[in-house]
Amino acid sequence: MSSLSLDSKKRILNWSKKNRIETRDTTQPASGDAPAAKLADLVEERYLVIETYRKNGDPVRTPVWFAEHQGIIYVRTNTDTGKARRIRRNPHVRIAPSSARGIPKSDWIEAEAIIAGEGEAKTAFSLLKTKYGIQYRLIRFIHWLQTRKDRSVALRIRI
C-alpha cells in the first residue's frame, strides 16, 4: 500500500519528531474488521485532516469537510489545489478526525486517495450538501461568485 521510498519515510519520521507528532509503524497488516471500525469512528466527525506528501517527502496537512458512502470517504476540492496535485503524484495519504484547524483528535489512519470520476463526483457533492446543509451551500455560492467557474473534483479515499 505504501508507495513512499525509504528516504521519504525517514524524512516524514524526522519531521514528526521535530514537530512532536506521535508516529507508529503501520507496516503490520490490519485485521479484516479494522477498516470498518475506523470508518465507523470517522462518520460522526465534522472535519477530517488529510496528510499528503510533497515530492521531497514532506507532509502537508489540510483540514476538510467529508462525507462517507459505502465505505468510501469523499472530499471536494479544485483540480488545481496542492492536495489534488500531490494525490495525483502519490495516492498514499493519512487521515484523522480533526478540529476545524486540522489538529488531529485521534490516531492517523493509512489510506489511498484518487480523483473520482464525474458521475461519482456528483454523488459525492450531493452527500456533502446533505451532511453540511446551508453552510455547504453558502461556501459553494461564495466560491461561485469569486470565480464564476467550477473546477471541482471529488477525492475518493479508501482506508
PEGI-V427570 format. One line per field, one symbol per residue. ss: DSSP state (A for helix, B for strand, O for the rest). psi: psi as a letter, one per 40 degrees, with the letter a starting at -180 (. if undefined). A space follows every 10 residues. Layout:
ss=???
psi=???
This chain:
ss=OOOOOAAAAA AAAAAAAAOO OOOOOOOOOO OOOAAAAAAA AAAOOOBBBB BBBOOOOOBB BBBBOOBBBO OBBBBBBBOO OAAAAAAAAO OBBBBBBBOO OOOBOOOOBB BBBBBOOAAA AAAAAAAAAA AAAAAAAAAA AAAAAAAOOO OBBBBBBBO
psi=dheiiddddd ddddddddef hhiihfehii ideddddddd dddeidihhh hihideehih hhhiiiihhf ehhiihiide iddddddddh ehiiiiiiid eehieaiihh ihiihiiddd dddddddddd debddddddd dddddddeih fiihhhhh.
